Amino acid sequence: MTPIEAGVGKIGPNAITRTTEATRALYGEADTARLLHAAGLGGYLGAPPTRMVDECEVVALHGAMRDLFGPVGARRVARAAGERTADYLLANRIPLAAQYLLRALPQGPSSRLLLRAIGSHAWTFAGTGHFSATAGHPTRLGIAGCPICRGARADAPACDYYAATFERLFRVLINARASVIETECAALGASDCVFTIRWRDRPDGDGAG
C-alpha cells in the first residue's frame, strides 16, 4: 500500500536533502541553517532524512525558501535541487540497462516509457497531489494539489523543482535539447500545475507523438 492509498501524504527525502545541498552550495552554511530552522526542520542539519517525509515538511521548506530568498532566489535553489534530484535518480534508482534502452529507442516510444515510469513512482514526489501525463509533441505533465506551491501566491510559476527534475531526466534519457516550462501553476490561480516538454527531433526523426 502506498502512502496515498493509506491516506498519508509522504514524499521522498530527496525533496529535502537535495534542496539542502543546493542551498548550501549557492548560499552557504549559515543561510542553509536559517532556511531549515525557518521551515521547522532544523533537525535535518546534522541528520538529513533517509526515509519518506511528511509532505507538510516539503510545503514548509519551499514556503520558507520564498520568504527568505525571494522568488528569484527560491527559484534558483529549487532548480538546482531538481537537477540534483534527477542526477541522484539516474545514479541510484534508474538501472543502467533501462537508461540504455531509453536512449536507444526512437523518441516516441522512449518518452512514453519514461512517462509510464514517472507515473508509477509519482506517489514518491507528489504526495497527496495527483499526477497526470499526456504523451505527444509537446508532452504535458500535470500535478493537481501540487505540494511545492501549496498555499503560495506568486507572479510567476513557482514549481521549478519539478520542472528542473523532469527536464534533466528528459535531456539525459530522451533528447539533449528537451526543455520544460511550467505553463500553468496553482500559485497563479490555476487548478493544476502543468509542465510542457518540447524538444527538436534527433536525427532519427522520431517525435514524441
Biotite code that builds the C-alpha atoms (Angstrom):
import biotite.structure as struc

atoms = struc.array([
    struc.Atom([0.000, 0.000, 0.000], chain_id="A", res_id=1, res_name="MET", atom_name="CA", element="C"),
    struc.Atom([1.414, 3.396, -0.981], chain_id="A", res_id=2, res_name="THR", atom_name="CA", element="C"),
    struc.Atom([1.293, 6.405, 1.366], chain_id="A", res_id=3, res_name="PRO", atom_name="CA", element="C"),
    struc.Atom([-1.505, 7.935, -0.752], chain_id="A", res_id=4, res_name="ILE", atom_name="CA", element="C"),
    struc.Atom([-3.573, 4.758, -0.553], chain_id="A", res_id=5, res_name="GLU", atom_name="CA", element="C"),
    struc.Atom([-3.092, 4.834, 3.201], chain_id="A", res_id=6, res_name="ALA", atom_name="CA", element="C"),
    struc.Atom([-4.332, 8.446, 3.309], chain_id="A", res_id=7, res_name="GLY", atom_name="CA", element="C"),
    struc.Atom([-0.960, 9.797, 4.417], chain_id="A", res_id=8, res_name="VAL", atom_name="CA", element="C"),
    struc.Atom([0.911, 12.443, 2.435], chain_id="A", res_id=9, res_name="GLY", atom_name="CA", element="C"),
    struc.Atom([4.532, 11.353, 2.115], chain_id="A", res_id=10, res_name="LYS", atom_name="CA", element="C"),
    struc.Atom([7.317, 12.493, -0.224], chain_id="A", res_id=11, res_name="ILE", atom_name="CA", element="C"),
    struc.Atom([10.763, 11.041, -0.831], chain_id="A", res_id=12, res_name="GLY", atom_name="CA", element="C"),
    struc.Atom([13.663, 12.537, 1.142], chain_id="A", res_id=13, res_name="PRO", atom_name="CA", element="C"),
    struc.Atom([15.311, 13.966, -1.992], chain_id="A", res_id=14, res_name="ASN", atom_name="CA", element="C"),
    struc.Atom([12.895, 16.902, -1.833], chain_id="A", res_id=15, res_name="ALA", atom_name="CA", element="C"),
    struc.Atom([14.595, 17.986, 1.394], chain_id="A", res_id=16, res_name="ILE", atom_name="CA", element="C"),
    struc.Atom([18.097, 16.528, 1.055], chain_id="A", res_id=17, res_name="THR", atom_name="CA", element="C"),
    struc.Atom([18.813, 17.925, -2.425], chain_id="A", res_id=18, res_name="ARG", atom_name="CA", element="C"),
    struc.Atom([17.264, 21.283, -1.532], chain_id="A", res_id=19, res_name="THR", atom_name="CA", element="C"),
    struc.Atom([19.552, 21.469, 1.493], chain_id="A", res_id=20, res_name="THR", atom_name="CA", element="C"),
    struc.Atom([22.552, 20.599, -0.681], chain_id="A", res_id=21, res_name="GLU", atom_name="CA", element="C"),
    struc.Atom([21.601, 23.201, -3.294], chain_id="A", res_id=22, res_name="ALA", atom_name="CA", element="C"),
    struc.Atom([21.116, 25.906, -0.654], chain_id="A", res_id=23, res_name="THR", atom_name="CA", element="C"),
    struc.Atom([24.462, 25.111, 0.910], chain_id="A", res_id=24, res_name="ARG", atom_name="CA", element="C"),
    struc.Atom([26.193, 25.297, -2.494], chain_id="A", res_id=25, res_name="ALA", atom_name="CA", element="C"),
    struc.Atom([24.512, 28.557, -3.506], chain_id="A", res_id=26, res_name="LEU", atom_name="CA", element="C"),
    struc.Atom([24.195, 30.444, -0.216], chain_id="A", res_id=27, res_name="TYR", atom_name="CA", element="C"),
    struc.Atom([26.471, 28.782, 2.315], chain_id="A", res_id=28, res_name="GLY", atom_name="CA", element="C"),
    struc.Atom([26.072, 27.059, 5.644], chain_id="A", res_id=29, res_name="GLU", atom_name="CA", element="C"),
    struc.Atom([24.603, 29.973, 7.607], chain_id="A", res_id=30, res_name="ALA", atom_name="CA", element="C"),
    struc.Atom([21.723, 30.564, 5.193], chain_id="A", res_id=31, res_name="ASP", atom_name="CA", element="C"),
    struc.Atom([21.112, 26.829, 4.959], chain_id="A", res_id=32, res_name="THR", atom_name="CA", element="C"),
    struc.Atom([20.680, 26.714, 8.723], chain_id="A", res_id=33, res_name="ALA", atom_name="CA", element="C"),
    struc.Atom([18.378, 29.757, 8.599], chain_id="A", res_id=34, res_name="ARG", atom_name="CA", element="C"),
    struc.Atom([16.255, 28.087, 5.949], chain_id="A", res_id=35, res_name="LEU", atom_name="CA", element="C"),
    struc.Atom([15.834, 24.783, 7.746], chain_id="A", res_id=36, res_name="LEU", atom_name="CA", element="C"),
    struc.Atom([15.097, 26.436, 11.077], chain_id="A", res_id=37, res_name="HIS", atom_name="CA", element="C"),
    struc.Atom([12.560, 28.775, 9.425], chain_id="A", res_id=38, res_name="ALA", atom_name="CA", element="C"),
    struc.Atom([10.819, 25.709, 7.988], chain_id="A", res_id=39, res_name="ALA", atom_name="CA", element="C"),
    struc.Atom([10.870, 23.950, 11.363], chain_id="A", res_id=40, res_name="GLY", atom_name="CA", element="C"),
    struc.Atom([13.328, 21.375, 10.023], chain_id="A", res_id=41, res_name="LEU", atom_name="CA", element="C"),
    struc.Atom([16.463, 22.277, 11.968], chain_id="A", res_id=42, res_name="GLY", atom_name="CA", element="C"),
    struc.Atom([16.910, 18.653, 13.000], chain_id="A", res_id=43, res_name="GLY", atom_name="CA", element="C"),
    struc.Atom([17.876, 17.788, 9.439], chain_id="A", res_id=44, res_name="TYR", atom_name="CA", element="C"),
    struc.Atom([21.018, 19.932, 9.575], chain_id="A", res_id=45, res_name="LEU", atom_name="CA", element="C"),
    struc.Atom([23.039, 17.185, 11.156], chain_id="A", res_id=46, res_name="GLY", atom_name="CA", element="C"),
    struc.Atom([20.978, 14.208, 10.040], chain_id="A", res_id=47, res_name="ALA", atom_name="CA", element="C"),
    struc.Atom([19.327, 14.510, 6.606], chain_id="A", res_id=48, res_name="PRO", atom_name="CA", element="C"),
    struc.Atom([16.224, 12.355, 6.135], chain_id="A", res_id=49, res_name="PRO", atom_name="CA", element="C"),
    struc.Atom([16.717, 8.908, 4.650], chain_id="A", res_id=50, res_name="THR", atom_name="CA", element="C"),
    struc.Atom([13.053, 7.831, 4.547], chain_id="A", res_id=51, res_name="ARG", atom_name="CA", element="C"),
    struc.Atom([9.834, 9.272, 3.170], chain_id="A", res_id=52, res_name="MET", atom_name="CA", element="C"),
    struc.Atom([8.920, 12.533, 4.906], chain_id="A", res_id=53, res_name="VAL", atom_name="CA", element="C"),
    struc.Atom([5.602, 14.187, 5.674], chain_id="A", res_id=54, res_name="ASP", atom_name="CA", element="C"),
    struc.Atom([4.623, 16.317, 2.693], chain_id="A", res_id=55, res_name="GLU", atom_name="CA", element="C"),
    struc.Atom([3.926, 19.192, 5.103], chain_id="A", res_id=56, res_name="CYS", atom_name="CA", element="C"),
    struc.Atom([7.680, 19.421, 5.638], chain_id="A", res_id=57, res_name="GLU", atom_name="CA", element="C"),
    struc.Atom([8.226, 19.927, 1.906], chain_id="A", res_id=58, res_name="VAL", atom_name="CA", element="C"),
    struc.Atom([5.452, 22.535, 1.764], chain_id="A", res_id=59, res_name="VAL", atom_name="CA", element="C"),
    struc.Atom([7.065, 24.361, 4.693], chain_id="A", res_id=60, res_name="ALA", atom_name="CA", element="C"),
    struc.Atom([10.545, 24.183, 3.161], chain_id="A", res_id=61, res_name="LEU", atom_name="CA", element="C"),
    struc.Atom([9.509, 25.759, -0.131], chain_id="A", res_id=62, res_name="HIS", atom_name="CA", element="C"),
    struc.Atom([7.448, 28.395, 1.654], chain_id="A", res_id=63, res_name="GLY", atom_name="CA", element="C"),
    struc.Atom([10.449, 29.305, 3.790], chain_id="A", res_id=64, res_name="ALA", atom_name="CA", element="C"),
    struc.Atom([12.636, 29.474, 0.669], chain_id="A", res_id=65, res_name="MET", atom_name="CA", element="C"),
    struc.Atom([10.333, 32.043, -0.912], chain_id="A", res_id=66, res_name="ARG", atom_name="CA", element="C"),
    struc.Atom([10.217, 34.065, 2.316], chain_id="A", res_id=67, res_name="ASP", atom_name="CA", element="C"),
    struc.Atom([13.982, 34.080, 2.908], chain_id="A", res_id=68, res_name="LEU", atom_name="CA", element="C"),
    struc.Atom([15.397, 34.269, -0.615], chain_id="A", res_id=69, res_name="PHE", atom_name="CA", element="C"),
    struc.Atom([12.568, 35.941, -2.514], chain_id="A", res_id=70, res_name="GLY", atom_name="CA", element="C"),
    struc.Atom([11.003, 34.485, -5.656], chain_id="A", res_id=71, res_name="PRO", atom_name="CA", element="C"),
    struc.Atom([14.154, 34.698, -7.785], chain_id="A", res_id=72, res_name="VAL", atom_name="CA", element="C"),
    struc.Atom([16.428, 33.199, -5.145], chain_id="A", res_id=73, res_name="GLY", atom_name="CA", element="C"),
    struc.Atom([13.919, 30.480, -4.303], chain_id="A", res_id=74, res_name="ALA", atom_name="CA", element="C"),
    struc.Atom([13.605, 29.523, -7.961], chain_id="A", res_id=75, res_name="ARG", atom_name="CA", element="C"),
    struc.Atom([17.389, 29.349, -8.222], chain_id="A", res_id=76, res_name="ARG", atom_name="CA", element="C"),
    struc.Atom([17.630, 26.958, -5.282], chain_id="A", res_id=77, res_name="VAL", atom_name="CA", element="C"),
    struc.Atom([14.653, 24.888, -6.421], chain_id="A", res_id=78, res_name="ALA", atom_name="CA", element="C"),
    struc.Atom([16.047, 24.467, -9.912], chain_id="A", res_id=79, res_name="ARG", atom_name="CA", element="C"),
    struc.Atom([19.456, 23.379, -8.621], chain_id="A", res_id=80, res_name="ALA", atom_name="CA", element="C"),
    struc.Atom([17.758, 20.970, -6.208], chain_id="A", res_id=81, res_name="ALA", atom_name="CA", element="C"),
    struc.Atom([15.661, 19.491, -9.012], chain_id="A", res_id=82, res_name="GLY", atom_name="CA", element="C"),
    struc.Atom([18.736, 18.883, -11.147], chain_id="A", res_id=83, res_name="GLU", atom_name="CA", element="C"),
    struc.Atom([20.462, 17.225, -8.197], chain_id="A", res_id=84, res_name="ARG", atom_name="CA", element="C"),
    struc.Atom([17.400, 15.034, -7.644], chain_id="A", res_id=85, res_name="THR", atom_name="CA", element="C"),
    struc.Atom([17.403, 13.885, -11.263], chain_id="A", res_id=86, res_name="ALA", atom_name="CA", element="C"),
    struc.Atom([21.118, 13.129, -11.066], chain_id="A", res_id=87, res_name="ASP", atom_name="CA", element="C"),
    struc.Atom([20.512, 11.086, -7.918], chain_id="A", res_id=88, res_name="TYR", atom_name="CA", element="C"),
    struc.Atom([17.747, 9.114, -9.636], chain_id="A", res_id=89, res_name="LEU", atom_name="CA", element="C"),
    struc.Atom([19.961, 8.455, -12.655], chain_id="A", res_id=90, res_name="LEU", atom_name="CA", element="C"),
    struc.Atom([22.807, 7.293, -10.445], chain_id="A", res_id=91, res_name="ALA", atom_name="CA", element="C"),
    struc.Atom([20.827, 5.250, -7.932], chain_id="A", res_id=92, res_name="ASN", atom_name="CA", element="C"),
    struc.Atom([17.260, 4.486, -8.992], chain_id="A", res_id=93, res_name="ARG", atom_name="CA", element="C"),
    struc.Atom([17.114, 4.004, -12.774], chain_id="A", res_id=94, res_name="ILE", atom_name="CA", element="C"),
    struc.Atom([19.038, 0.880, -13.819], chain_id="A", res_id=95, res_name="PRO", atom_name="CA", element="C"),
    struc.Atom([21.737, 1.404, -16.425], chain_id="A", res_id=96, res_name="LEU", atom_name="CA", element="C"),
    struc.Atom([20.109, -1.168, -18.692], chain_id="A", res_id=97, res_name="ALA", atom_name="CA", element="C"),
    struc.Atom([16.872, 0.820, -18.635], chain_id="A", res_id=98, res_name="ALA", atom_name="CA", element="C"),
    struc.Atom([18.755, 4.037, -19.358], chain_id="A", res_id=99, res_name="GLN", atom_name="CA", element="C"),
    struc.Atom([20.498, 2.413, -22.315], chain_id="A", res_id=100, res_name="TYR", atom_name="CA", element="C"),
    struc.Atom([17.153, 1.164, -23.667], chain_id="A", res_id=101, res_name="LEU", atom_name="CA", element="C"),
    struc.Atom([15.527, 4.593, -23.373], chain_id="A", res_id=102, res_name="LEU", atom_name="CA", element="C"),
    struc.Atom([18.417, 6.229, -25.240], chain_id="A", res_id=103, res_name="ARG", atom_name="CA", element="C"),
    struc.Atom([18.431, 3.548, -27.942], chain_id="A", res_id=104, res_name="ALA", atom_name="CA", element="C"),
    struc.Atom([14.716, 3.582, -28.719], chain_id="A", res_id=105, res_name="LEU", atom_name="CA", element="C"),
    struc.Atom([13.064, 6.139, -31.033], chain_id="A", res_id=106, res_name="PRO", atom_name="CA", element="C"),
    struc.Atom([11.977, 9.183, -29.045], chain_id="A", res_id=107, res_name="GLN", atom_name="CA", element="C"),
    struc.Atom([8.250, 8.494, -29.203], chain_id="A", res_id=108, res_name="GLY", atom_name="CA", element="C"),
    struc.Atom([8.294, 5.037, -27.573], chain_id="A", res_id=109, res_name="PRO", atom_name="CA", element="C"),
    struc.Atom([11.142, 6.098, -25.306], chain_id="A", res_id=110, res_name="SER", atom_name="CA", element="C"),
    struc.Atom([9.305, 9.142, -23.959], chain_id="A", res_id=111, res_name="SER", atom_name="CA", element="C"),
    struc.Atom([6.157, 7.108, -23.365], chain_id="A", res_id=112, res_name="ARG", atom_name="CA", element="C"),
    struc.Atom([8.146, 4.519, -21.392], chain_id="A", res_id=113, res_name="LEU", atom_name="CA", element="C"),
    struc.Atom([9.714, 7.272, -19.308], chain_id="A", res_id=114, res_name="LEU", atom_name="CA", element="C"),
    struc.Atom([6.318, 8.846, -18.648], chain_id="A", res_id=115, res_name="LEU", atom_name="CA", element="C"),
    struc.Atom([4.995, 5.479, -17.526], chain_id="A", res_id=116, res_name="ARG", atom_name="CA", element="C"),
    struc.Atom([7.908, 5.066, -15.128], chain_id="A", res_id=117, res_name="ALA", atom_name="CA", element="C"),
    struc.Atom([7.474, 8.591, -13.738], chain_id="A", res_id=118, res_name="ILE", atom_name="CA", element="C"),
    struc.Atom([3.750, 7.997, -13.280], chain_id="A", res_id=119, res_name="GLY", atom_name="CA", element="C"),
    struc.Atom([4.255, 4.707, -11.465], chain_id="A", res_id=120, res_name="SER", atom_name="CA", element="C"),
    struc.Atom([6.506, 6.470, -8.939], chain_id="A", res_id=121, res_name="HIS", atom_name="CA", element="C"),
    struc.Atom([4.501, 9.709, -8.694], chain_id="A", res_id=122, res_name="ALA", atom_name="CA", element="C"),
    struc.Atom([3.429, 8.928, -5.140], chain_id="A", res_id=123, res_name="TRP", atom_name="CA", element="C"),
    struc.Atom([7.068, 9.410, -4.096], chain_id="A", res_id=124, res_name="THR", atom_name="CA", element="C"),
    struc.Atom([7.198, 13.055, -5.245], chain_id="A", res_id=125, res_name="PHE", atom_name="CA", element="C"),
    struc.Atom([3.618, 14.330, -5.495], chain_id="A", res_id=126, res_name="ALA", atom_name="CA", element="C"),
    struc.Atom([2.422, 13.291, -2.043], chain_id="A", res_id=127, res_name="GLY", atom_name="CA", element="C"),
    struc.Atom([-1.354, 13.586, -1.931], chain_id="A", res_id=128, res_name="THR", atom_name="CA", element="C"),
    struc.Atom([-1.257, 15.512, -5.205], chain_id="A", res_id=129, res_name="GLY", atom_name="CA", element="C"),
    struc.Atom([-2.446, 13.787, -8.365], chain_id="A", res_id=130, res_name="HIS", atom_name="CA", element="C"),
    struc.Atom([-0.009, 13.290, -11.249], chain_id="A", res_id=131, res_name="PHE", atom_name="CA", element="C"),
    struc.Atom([-1.081, 13.004, -14.876], chain_id="A", res_id=132, res_name="SER", atom_name="CA", element="C"),
    struc.Atom([0.823, 12.752, -18.150], chain_id="A", res_id=133, res_name="ALA", atom_name="CA", element="C"),
    struc.Atom([-0.104, 13.161, -21.799], chain_id="A", res_id=134, res_name="THR", atom_name="CA", element="C"),
    struc.Atom([2.416, 11.930, -24.345], chain_id="A", res_id=135, res_name="ALA", atom_name="CA", element="C"),
    struc.Atom([2.842, 13.901, -27.531], chain_id="A", res_id=136, res_name="GLY", atom_name="CA", element="C"),
    struc.Atom([4.879, 16.592, -29.140], chain_id="A", res_id=137, res_name="HIS", atom_name="CA", element="C"),
    struc.Atom([4.772, 18.535, -26.871], chain_id="A", res_id=138, res_name="PRO", atom_name="CA", element="C"),
    struc.Atom([4.394, 16.279, -23.849], chain_id="A", res_id=139, res_name="THR", atom_name="CA", element="C"),
    struc.Atom([2.432, 17.581, -20.868], chain_id="A", res_id=140, res_name="ARG", atom_name="CA", element="C"),
    struc.Atom([2.703, 16.626, -17.218], chain_id="A", res_id=141, res_name="LEU", atom_name="CA", element="C"),
    struc.Atom([0.299, 17.814, -14.552], chain_id="A", res_id=142, res_name="GLY", atom_name="CA", element="C"),
    struc.Atom([0.125, 17.796, -10.765], chain_id="A", res_id=143, res_name="ILE", atom_name="CA", element="C"),
    struc.Atom([-3.173, 18.659, -9.102], chain_id="A", res_id=144, res_name="ALA", atom_name="CA", element="C"),
    struc.Atom([-2.770, 19.649, -5.466], chain_id="A", res_id=145, res_name="GLY", atom_name="CA", element="C"),
    struc.Atom([0.938, 20.253, -6.034], chain_id="A", res_id=146, res_name="CYS", atom_name="CA", element="C"),
    struc.Atom([2.786, 20.359, -2.672], chain_id="A", res_id=147, res_name="PRO", atom_name="CA", element="C"),
    struc.Atom([5.659, 22.577, -3.883], chain_id="A", res_id=148, res_name="ILE", atom_name="CA", element="C"),
    struc.Atom([3.474, 25.669, -4.276], chain_id="A", res_id=149, res_name="CYS", atom_name="CA", element="C"),
    struc.Atom([0.624, 24.741, -1.940], chain_id="A", res_id=150, res_name="ARG", atom_name="CA", element="C"),
    struc.Atom([-0.756, 27.881, -0.311], chain_id="A", res_id=151, res_name="GLY", atom_name="CA", element="C"),
    struc.Atom([1.564, 30.152, -2.298], chain_id="A", res_id=152, res_name="ALA", atom_name="CA", element="C"),
    struc.Atom([0.650, 33.207, -4.369], chain_id="A", res_id=153, res_name="ARG", atom_name="CA", element="C"),
    struc.Atom([3.205, 34.285, -6.940], chain_id="A", res_id=154, res_name="ALA", atom_name="CA", element="C"),
    struc.Atom([3.738, 36.448, -10.015], chain_id="A", res_id=155, res_name="ASP", atom_name="CA", element="C"),
    struc.Atom([5.373, 33.588, -11.933], chain_id="A", res_id=156, res_name="ALA", atom_name="CA", element="C"),
    struc.Atom([5.174, 29.787, -11.923], chain_id="A", res_id=157, res_name="PRO", atom_name="CA", element="C"),
    struc.Atom([6.725, 28.514, -8.709], chain_id="A", res_id=158, res_name="ALA", atom_name="CA", element="C"),
    struc.Atom([7.409, 24.800, -9.217], chain_id="A", res_id=159, res_name="CYS", atom_name="CA", element="C"),
    struc.Atom([10.965, 24.952, -10.565], chain_id="A", res_id=160, res_name="ASP", atom_name="CA", element="C"),
    struc.Atom([11.957, 21.927, -8.510], chain_id="A", res_id=161, res_name="TYR", atom_name="CA", element="C"),
    struc.Atom([9.697, 19.661, -10.540], chain_id="A", res_id=162, res_name="TYR", atom_name="CA", element="C"),
    struc.Atom([10.414, 21.415, -13.837], chain_id="A", res_id=163, res_name="ALA", atom_name="CA", element="C"),
    struc.Atom([14.172, 21.000, -13.391], chain_id="A", res_id=164, res_name="ALA", atom_name="CA", element="C"),
    struc.Atom([13.868, 17.349, -12.359], chain_id="A", res_id=165, res_name="THR", atom_name="CA", element="C"),
    struc.Atom([11.739, 16.496, -15.382], chain_id="A", res_id=166, res_name="PHE", atom_name="CA", element="C"),
    struc.Atom([13.966, 18.490, -17.719], chain_id="A", res_id=167, res_name="GLU", atom_name="CA", element="C"),
    struc.Atom([17.192, 16.802, -16.606], chain_id="A", res_id=168, res_name="ARG", atom_name="CA", element="C"),
    struc.Atom([15.635, 13.338, -16.951], chain_id="A", res_id=169, res_name="LEU", atom_name="CA", element="C"),
    struc.Atom([14.316, 14.078, -20.436], chain_id="A", res_id=170, res_name="PHE", atom_name="CA", element="C"),
    struc.Atom([17.604, 15.650, -21.547], chain_id="A", res_id=171, res_name="ARG", atom_name="CA", element="C"),
    struc.Atom([19.661, 12.689, -20.392], chain_id="A", res_id=172, res_name="VAL", atom_name="CA", element="C"),
    struc.Atom([17.284, 9.901, -21.459], chain_id="A", res_id=173, res_name="LEU", atom_name="CA", element="C"),
    struc.Atom([15.249, 11.252, -24.396], chain_id="A", res_id=174, res_name="ILE", atom_name="CA", element="C"),
    struc.Atom([16.726, 14.305, -26.106], chain_id="A", res_id=175, res_name="ASN", atom_name="CA", element="C"),
    struc.Atom([19.578, 16.571, -25.046], chain_id="A", res_id=176, res_name="ALA", atom_name="CA", element="C"),
    struc.Atom([17.644, 19.608, -26.309], chain_id="A", res_id=177, res_name="ARG", atom_name="CA", element="C"),
    struc.Atom([14.493, 18.961, -24.282], chain_id="A", res_id=178, res_name="ALA", atom_name="CA", element="C"),
    struc.Atom([13.117, 21.919, -22.345], chain_id="A", res_id=179, res_name="SER", atom_name="CA", element="C"),
    struc.Atom([10.447, 22.012, -19.660], chain_id="A", res_id=180, res_name="VAL", atom_name="CA", element="C"),
    struc.Atom([8.339, 25.086, -18.970], chain_id="A", res_id=181, res_name="ILE", atom_name="CA", element="C"),
    struc.Atom([5.681, 25.303, -16.295], chain_id="A", res_id=182, res_name="GLU", atom_name="CA", element="C"),
    struc.Atom([2.808, 26.756, -18.311], chain_id="A", res_id=183, res_name="THR", atom_name="CA", element="C"),
    struc.Atom([0.181, 26.713, -15.546], chain_id="A", res_id=184, res_name="GLU", atom_name="CA", element="C"),
    struc.Atom([0.685, 26.948, -11.789], chain_id="A", res_id=185, res_name="CYS", atom_name="CA", element="C"),
    struc.Atom([-1.597, 26.792, -8.772], chain_id="A", res_id=186, res_name="ALA", atom_name="CA", element="C"),
    struc.Atom([0.370, 29.713, -7.317], chain_id="A", res_id=187, res_name="ALA", atom_name="CA", element="C"),
    struc.Atom([-1.047, 31.773, -10.201], chain_id="A", res_id=188, res_name="LEU", atom_name="CA", element="C"),
    struc.Atom([-4.589, 30.544, -9.590], chain_id="A", res_id=189, res_name="GLY", atom_name="CA", element="C"),
    struc.Atom([-4.633, 27.555, -11.953], chain_id="A", res_id=190, res_name="ALA", atom_name="CA", element="C"),
    struc.Atom([-6.360, 24.363, -10.893], chain_id="A", res_id=191, res_name="SER", atom_name="CA", element="C"),
    struc.Atom([-3.285, 22.235, -11.713], chain_id="A", res_id=192, res_name="ASP", atom_name="CA", element="C"),
    struc.Atom([0.411, 22.799, -12.175], chain_id="A", res_id=193, res_name="CYS", atom_name="CA", element="C"),
    struc.Atom([1.179, 21.907, -15.798], chain_id="A", res_id=194, res_name="VAL", atom_name="CA", element="C"),
    struc.Atom([4.620, 21.287, -17.304], chain_id="A", res_id=195, res_name="PHE", atom_name="CA", element="C"),
    struc.Atom([5.091, 21.353, -21.074], chain_id="A", res_id=196, res_name="THR", atom_name="CA", element="C"),
    struc.Atom([8.028, 19.442, -22.535], chain_id="A", res_id=197, res_name="ILE", atom_name="CA", element="C"),
    struc.Atom([9.340, 20.237, -26.011], chain_id="A", res_id=198, res_name="ARG", atom_name="CA", element="C"),
    struc.Atom([12.385, 19.199, -27.994], chain_id="A", res_id=199, res_name="TRP", atom_name="CA", element="C"),
    struc.Atom([13.768, 19.102, -31.501], chain_id="A", res_id=200, res_name="ARG", atom_name="CA", element="C"),
    struc.Atom([13.808, 15.680, -33.080], chain_id="A", res_id=201, res_name="ASP", atom_name="CA", element="C"),
    struc.Atom([17.022, 13.705, -33.047], chain_id="A", res_id=202, res_name="ARG", atom_name="CA", element="C"),
    struc.Atom([18.445, 12.663, -36.428], chain_id="A", res_id=203, res_name="PRO", atom_name="CA", element="C"),
    struc.Atom([16.270, 9.521, -36.263], chain_id="A", res_id=204, res_name="ASP", atom_name="CA", element="C"),
    struc.Atom([13.375, 11.888, -36.928], chain_id="A", res_id=205, res_name="GLY", atom_name="CA", element="C"),
    struc.Atom([11.004, 10.278, -34.451], chain_id="A", res_id=206, res_name="ASP", atom_name="CA", element="C"),
    struc.Atom([8.920, 12.694, -32.393], chain_id="A", res_id=207, res_name="GLY", atom_name="CA", element="C"),
    struc.Atom([7.002, 12.089, -29.188], chain_id="A", res_id=208, res_name="ALA", atom_name="CA", element="C"),
    struc.Atom([3.654, 11.646, -30.875], chain_id="A", res_id=209, res_name="GLY", atom_name="CA", element="C"),
])
